[in-house]
């Protein structure tokens, strides 16, 4: 499966924002204005590019996204807003498209002004780097402390046409000296209405990005962009149809892969763990229990230590705010039953076995909290020394 | 000021619950049945001693509290409940008081059965250890990974009588191999009604214990007990009077000191930090912002690294759910202004100065988020390598 999607080109160059010489400026460009939707951080403190992107995407159309790493352009006031606006203007001129069709995204250090001239100088080389095969360079240009670029693809056959979905994201790595930012970009050559794409994106993100945590800190810059070129099909795919559901499935699959890659690449993380809850009264209750367990520092340090410390998991569930009867709880770690019907499975062997499976890079902690039909899950990772090291480093 | 309160005796012995030979069994005993109130964990998963204590304290009277460390008696089912009941019965017999006047409290490893016979054998020596001067031994007997015993006293003169308040607590240290548990015991020789004592305890805890976090994980065993012997005064102090307000002040002062000691002794903590928010619409809004900042892993690792990373503090405020205008925010770290009216105080000198004051063992981070009258605070500590080391250790 290729990393190309008909109708889109990508670029990634080194502009000089980062001190270490790594790629730091990316451009995603559609051949013509395409249907676009976005989801943005719920944080009250929002970076300049977030507010600009949100406003511009209200038209439902977009042609290009300019992304830089190494600087979040957050808490930068009027100067930051003007820098983002003038840079999208420069890109629009270079691409000969309307300024309103270009949106900005940033990730990196907060509170420092964007090096506007440095970026402006790089725009010609950025535009000439654009290529249908440039997705990986783009993925590299948006990295901060990510250990690897993050991409995911899916294909879905609709009638005789194969539609592609390509997703690119950066992880919740904490850039020295700064804060987590997740940016994700999804392109597809399927034809969709703005309403259809928005709906599918919201649903897919809710089931994937909104079920993932590294440290519980929502960033000022989190953004997911989705663009649909329609180059593969002329007939618009409606969300209510079988084709729509299959495309939505492909979109969810791509976002799920990206979300997992982001958590697995959480600062210093060595384990990707799925917290799976069933038997709750409602799905919302199940997700709330899973979210509380996934966010617990005590659970995350136990995962780091490969310690089947079920007491911490149960205690986190107990403080989730959801009513359940502790006497009806069962729990398994990577299929090793550790707690059944409110009582520990009292076998030293069992705990030893669980400690061994917890050394795996990826496993599931499954809880049954009652006899209800509610199910839900959350992705989390371990909290270890490397997390502390990365985040405690003094900013110099 | 002495550690004695008229009408109360304390004991602390080594029963053999802990492997390391440290004191592990404490007894607090009033000379006669006294007015008592309690506050218990909001966790749905509650240890056996919590449910028993809560039920027995409904009478508003109590004479003795049996506390063990080294075992939480949580998730231990019927056997755990029976062990706690039979041990309070044994203490009641030894003290020749009614069983309903003795309440149990436990802290330590979760899911292991209480070594009932081991504890029972120690009860005679425990009872004979009771002394008006035994508060420190009691304080030592309830420690888990605490670095030091935690006590606080206050005196308040009411008319010609001096009333004493003595508080003893254990910290949110994570016992190897287990979970945080805060237990606190407050005794006073003032005369109070059950309703008056309950009210004062609830109010005082709300302003102190409920404004403190180490890692956000509410335990299955958290309990605060308050006992009033009335030995110093025969006239009951009403909460609506000047005397009542002064006594409530003394109680709050004692709990505030204990809460600060607990946070300062959080696992591996090197800094005790007060997050102070003003200018919010309401006090509840201010507390919510302070709570979110205090609980942020990114803020806590920055505190550990002595890094004046105001972006993380602002971003945590932004995800608190409280509406405020980021352009109206000002922030100071230990009186060093770092952010004013929505913009960083752009002086390398200022940040360097802030980094120096952040090396102090105790300081305040103050935020003004608007022009409202709402104020609130929260106590937190740093998240460092020692926290990870303590909590990731495999349980063997």
Boltz contact constraints between the chains, C-beta under 6 A:
constraints:
  - contact:
      token1: [A, 43]
      token2: [B, 318]
      max_distance: 6.0
  - contact:
      token1: [A, 43]
      token2: [B, 319]
      max_distance: 6.0
  - contact:
      token1: [A, 44]
      token2: [B, 318]
      max_distance: 6.0
  - contact:
      token1: [A, 45]
      token2: [B, 314]
      max_distance: 6.0
  - contact:
      token1: [A, 45]
      token2: [B, 315]
      max_distance: 6.0
  - contact:
      token1: [A, 45]
      token2: [B, 318]
      max_distance: 6.0
  - contact:
      token1: [A, 45]
      token2: [B, 326]
      max_distance: 6.0
  - contact:
      token1: [A, 77]
      token2: [B, 343]
      max_distance: 6.0
  - contact:
      token1: [A, 110]
      token2: [B, 311]
      max_distance: 6.0
  - contact:
      token1: [A, 111]
      token2: [B, 311]
      max_distance: 6.0
  - contact:
      token1: [A, 111]
      token2: [B, 344]
      max_distance: 6.0
  - contact:
      token1: [A, 179]
      token2: [B, 311]
      max_distance: 6.0
  - contact:
      token1: [A, 179]
      token2: [B, 312]
      max_distance: 6.0
  - contact:
      token1: [A, 179]
      token2: [B, 315]
      max_distance: 6.0
  - contact:
      token1: [A, 215]
      token2: [B, 297]
      max_distance: 6.0
  - contact:
      token1: [A, 217]
      token2: [B, 296]
      max_distance: 6.0
  - contact:
      token1: [A, 217]
      token2: [B, 298]
      max_distance: 6.0
  - contact:
      token1: [A, 218]
      token2: [B, 319]
      max_distance: 6.0
  - contact:
      token1: [A, 220]
      token2: [B, 315]
      max_distance: 6.0
  - contact:
      token1: [A, 296]
      token2: [B, 217]
      max_distance: 6.0
  - contact:
      token1: [A, 297]
      token2: [B, 215]
      max_distance: 6.0
  - contact:
      token1: [A, 298]
      token2: [B, 217]
      max_distance: 6.0
  - contact:
      token1: [A, 301]
      token2: [B, 388]
      max_distance: 6.0
  - contact:
      token1: [A, 301]
      token2: [B, 391]
      max_distance: 6.0
  - contact:
      token1: [A, 301]
      token2: [B, 392]
      max_distance: 6.0
  - contact:
      token1: [A, 304]
      token2: [B, 392]
      max_distance: 6.0
  - contact:
      token1: [A, 305]
      token2: [B, 392]
      max_distance: 6.0
  - contact:
      token1: [A, 305]
      token2: [B, 393]
      max_distance: 6.0
  - contact:
      token1: [A, 305]
      token2: [B, 394]
      max_distance: 6.0
  - contact:
      token1: [A, 307]
      token2: [B, 394]
      max_distance: 6.0
  - contact:
      token1: [A, 307]
      token2: [B, 395]
      max_distance: 6.0
  - contact:
      token1: [A, 311]
      token2: [B, 110]
      max_distance: 6.0
  - contact:
      token1: [A, 311]
      token2: [B, 111]
      max_distance: 6.0
  - contact:
      token1: [A, 311]
      token2: [B, 179]
      max_distance: 6.0
  - contact:
      token1: [A, 312]
      token2: [B, 179]
      max_distance: 6.0
  - contact:
      token1: [A, 314]
      token2: [B, 45]
      max_distance: 6.0
  - contact:
      token1: [A, 315]
      token2: [B, 45]
      max_distance: 6.0
  - contact:
      token1: [A, 315]
      token2: [B, 179]
      max_distance: 6.0
  - contact:
      token1: [A, 315]
      token2: [B, 220]
      max_distance: 6.0
  - contact:
      token1: [A, 318]
      token2: [B, 43]
      max_distance: 6.0
  - contact:
      token1: [A, 318]
      token2: [B, 44]
      max_distance: 6.0
  - contact:
      token1: [A, 318]
      token2: [B, 45]
      max_distance: 6.0
  - contact:
      token1: [A, 319]
      token2: [B, 43]
      max_distance: 6.0
  - contact:
      token1: [A, 319]
      token2: [B, 218]
      max_distance: 6.0
  - contact:
      token1: [A, 326]
      token2: [B, 45]
      max_distance: 6.0
  - contact:
      token1: [A, 343]
      token2: [B, 77]
      max_distance: 6.0
  - contact:
      token1: [A, 344]
      token2: [B, 111]
      max_distance: 6.0
  - contact:
      token1: [A, 384]
      token2: [B, 388]
      max_distance: 6.0
  - contact:
      token1: [A, 385]
      token2: [B, 385]
      max_distance: 6.0
  - contact:
      token1: [A, 385]
      token2: [B, 388]
      max_distance: 6.0
  - contact:
      token1: [A, 388]
      token2: [B, 301]
      max_distance: 6.0
  - contact:
      token1: [A, 388]
      token2: [B, 384]
      max_distance: 6.0
  - contact:
      token1: [A, 388]
      token2: [B, 385]
      max_distance: 6.0
  - contact:
      token1: [A, 388]
      token2: [B, 388]
      max_distance: 6.0
  - contact:
      token1: [A, 391]
      token2: [B, 301]
      max_distance: 6.0
  - contact:
      token1: [A, 392]
      token2: [B, 301]
      max_distance: 6.0
  - contact:
      token1: [A, 392]
      token2: [B, 304]
      max_distance: 6.0
  - contact:
      token1: [A, 392]
      token2: [B, 305]
      max_distance: 6.0
  - contact:
      token1: [A, 394]
      token2: [B, 305]
      max_distance: 6.0
  - contact:
      token1: [A, 394]
      token2: [B, 307]
      max_distance: 6.0
  - contact:
      token1: [A, 395]
      token2: [B, 307]
      max_distance: 6.0
